[in-house]
């Protein structure tokens, strides 16, 4: 059986690209969301070709002086173009990081490198291979690019966006996903991260997205009968959850209660 999907359909599975020296070029020449590949393997190629695409205002990164100073923000994200905005969102994962993507002439490969700005005495670091920086920078890159480049009306399916990211990075990724949805992109996310959920809740509380545009689906299975069930907790306008089914992101509370019990 075969089926057709829109060119603006992008599926990013949990098994995404890992750090390597070079990445393949895509044969696709038009800036559509589906050209990243299901593993995100063509993300570097997309950035090399379409890094100057404008990013919608709702999805642009917010300069956060708690992460890096204003001068450094001006270095990593000086414009509203795709590559600069990817660098801006990367600050929530690894402050000071800046990437570049370059198609190598007469080859079918793309060079991806990272640099750190804001070093001592105003010096900038060397350019590093993805294999020489944090794993999460490369692993989260397809998600950042897909969310920032998707056109209104596009459909994104994302598995485990939280993989290889620290809690702050997970929460800000949840916020970006919410802001992308508020900008007209439909996104289905499968996650086990309460930090991603909380990023979405904060986006609702801060009016970056309407609570009506977010739907939660909590899947459970009854061991005795083998039946599966779906519950739908609701994120309220103040970011609170309408009800917490047993097993729904409750392990932090359970562990804290056990610790405080002595």
C-alpha positions in Angstrom: 0.0 0.0 0.0 1.3 3.5 -0.8 0.1 6.9 0.1 1.0 10.4 -0.7 1.8 13.3 1.7 2.4 17.0 1.2 5.8 18.3 0.4 5.4 20.1 3.7 5.3 16.9 5.7 8.3 16.2 7.9 8.9 13.2 10.1 11.8 13.2 12.5 12.3 9.9 14.2 14.0 9.3 17.5 17.0 7.8 15.7 18.4 11.1 14.3 21.8 12.2 12.9 24.8 11.8 15.2 28.0 13.9 15.2 30.2 13.1 12.2 32.8 14.9 10.0 30.6 15.3 6.8 27.0 15.0 6.0 25.3 14.1 2.7 23.8 16.7 0.3 20.2 16.4 -0.6 19.2 16.3 -4.3 16.1 18.3 -3.4 16.5 21.9 -4.5 13.3 23.6 -3.1 13.1 24.7 0.5 10.4 22.3 1.7 10.1 20.8 5.2 10.3 17.3 4.0 13.8 17.5 2.7 15.5 17.0 6.0 15.0 13.3 5.9 13.4 11.1 8.6 16.8 11.0 10.5 17.5 14.6 9.8 20.4 13.5 7.6 19.9 16.4 5.1 19.7 19.1 7.8 23.2 20.4 7.1 22.5 20.4 3.4 19.3 22.4 4.0 21.2 25.0 6.1 23.9 25.3 3.5 21.4 26.0 0.7 18.7 27.9 2.6 20.3 29.5 5.6 19.1 32.9 4.4 15.4 32.0 4.6 13.5 34.5 6.7 12.1 33.2 10.0 8.6 34.2 11.1 8.5 36.7 13.9 6.6 34.3 16.3 9.4 31.8 16.1 12.4 34.1 16.5 14.7 33.6 19.4 14.5 36.0 22.3 17.8 37.5 23.4 18.4 36.3 27.0 21.0 38.3 28.9 21.1 35.5 31.6 22.8 33.3 29.0 25.1 35.6 27.1 25.6 39.3 26.9 24.0 41.5 24.3 27.3 41.8 22.3 27.5 38.1 22.0 23.9 37.8 21.0 24.7 40.2 18.2 27.4 37.8 17.0 25.4 34.5 17.1 22.0 35.8 15.9 22.5 39.2 14.1 19.6 38.7 11.6 16.2 37.0 11.3 17.5 34.6 8.8 17.3 30.8 9.4 20.9 30.1 10.2 21.2 33.0 12.6 17.9 32.0 14.3 19.1 28.4 14.7 22.2 29.8 16.4 20.0 31.9 18.6 18.0 28.9 19.8 21.2 27.0 20.3 22.1 29.4 23.1 19.6 27.7 25.3 21.4 24.4 24.7 25.0 25.5 24.7 25.6 29.3 25.3 28.0 30.9 22.9 27.7 28.1 20.2 27.5 29.2 16.6 27.4 26.8 13.6 28.1 27.1 9.9 27.2 24.7 7.1 29.1 24.7 3.8 28.5 22.6 0.7 31.9 21.3 -0.6 32.4 21.9 -4.3 32.7 18.9 -6.6 31.5 16.6 -3.8 28.1 15.3 -2.5 28.9 16.3 1.0 28.4 19.2 3.4 30.7 20.4 6.1 29.1 21.3 9.5 31.2 23.1 12.1 30.7 24.7 15.5 32.4 27.7 17.0 32.2 29.4 20.4 32.0 33.1 20.7 32.4 35.4 23.7 35.7 33.9 24.7 38.2 35.6 27.0 39.8 38.8 25.7 37.2 38.9 22.9 38.8 36.0 21.1 36.6 33.5 19.2 37.4 29.8 19.3 38.4 27.6 16.5 35.8 25.8 14.4 35.1 22.4 15.8 33.8 19.3 14.1 30.4 18.0 15.5 32.4 15.1 16.9 34.3 17.5 19.2 31.3 19.3 20.8 28.3 18.2 22.8 26.2 15.4 21.3 23.0 17.2 21.9 24.0 20.1 19.5 23.8 17.8 16.5 21.0 15.7 17.7 18.6 18.6 18.3 19.6 20.4 15.1 17.0 18.8 12.8 14.2 19.7 15.2 15.3 23.4 15.4 15.6 23.6 11.6 12.3 21.9 11.0 10.4 24.1 13.4 12.0 27.4 12.2 11.7 26.6 8.5 8.3 24.9 8.3 5.7 26.9 6.4 2.2 27.6 7.8 0.0 24.5 7.1 3.0 22.1 7.3 2.8 18.9 9.4 5.7 17.8 11.6 5.9 14.5 13.4 8.7 14.6 16.0 9.8 11.7 18.3 11.6 12.3 21.6 12.8 15.9 21.0 14.3 15.8 24.5 17.0 13.2 23.7 20.5 14.2 24.7 19.4 17.6 26.1 19.6 19.0 29.6 16.4 20.2 31.3 16.7 23.9 30.2 17.3 22.9 26.6 14.3 20.5 26.7 12.0 23.2 28.1 13.0 25.8 25.5 12.5 23.2 22.8 9.0 22.7 24.1 8.4 26.5 23.9 9.7 26.6 20.3 7.4 23.8 19.3 4.4 25.7 20.9 5.3 28.9 19.2 5.7 27.1 15.9 2.1 25.7 16.3 0.8 29.1 17.1 2.3 30.2 13.8 0.1 27.8 11.8 2.2 24.6 11.8 0.6 21.3 13.0 3.0 19.3 15.1 2.6 15.9 16.7 5.2 15.2 19.4 5.9 11.9 21.2 7.7 12.6 24.4 8.6 11.2 27.8 9.9 14.6 29.1 8.1 16.6 31.7 10.5 19.5 30.8 9.2 19.5 27.2 5.6 19.5 28.6 6.5 22.4 31.0 8.0 24.4 28.1 4.6 24.1 26.3 2.8 25.0 29.6 4.9 28.1 30.0 4.2 29.1 26.4 0.5 28.9 27.2 0.8 30.9 30.4 2.8 33.6 28.5 0.2 33.8 25.8 2.6 32.6 23.1 0.0 30.0 22.2 -3.7 29.5 23.0 -4.5 26.6 25.3 -7.1 25.6 22.8 -4.4 24.9 20.3 -2.7 22.3 22.5 -4.0 18.7 23.0 -2.4 16.2 25.3 -2.8 12.5 24.8 -1.8 10.1 27.6 -1.7 6.5 26.6 -2.0 3.7 29.2 -2.4 -0.1 29.0 -4.3 -2.3 31.4 -2.0 -5.3 32.0 -4.8 -7.7 33.0 -7.0 -7.1 30.0 -4.4 -5.8 27.5 -6.7 -2.9 26.6 -5.2 0.5 25.8 -6.7 3.8 26.9 -6.2 7.4 26.0 -6.8 10.2 28.5 -6.7 13.9 27.6 -5.5 16.2 30.4 -6.0 19.9 29.5 -3.5 22.7 29.8 -5.4 25.6 31.2 -4.8 29.2 30.3 -2.7 29.8 33.4 -0.4 26.8 32.5 -1.9 24.5 35.0 -3.0 21.0 34.2 -6.7 20.1 34.6 -6.1 16.7 36.1 -3.1 14.4 36.6 -3.8 10.7 35.7 -1.8 8.2 37.6 1.6 7.8 35.8 1.3 11.1 33.9 4.6 12.8 34.5 4.2 12.3 38.3 7.6 10.6 39.1 9.2 13.8 40.2 6.5 14.3 42.8 6.6 10.7 43.9 10.4 10.8 44.3 10.3 14.1 46.2 7.7 12.7 48.6 9.8 9.6 49.2 12.9 11.8 49.9 11.1 14.1 52.3 9.5 11.2 54.1 12.9 10.3 55.6 
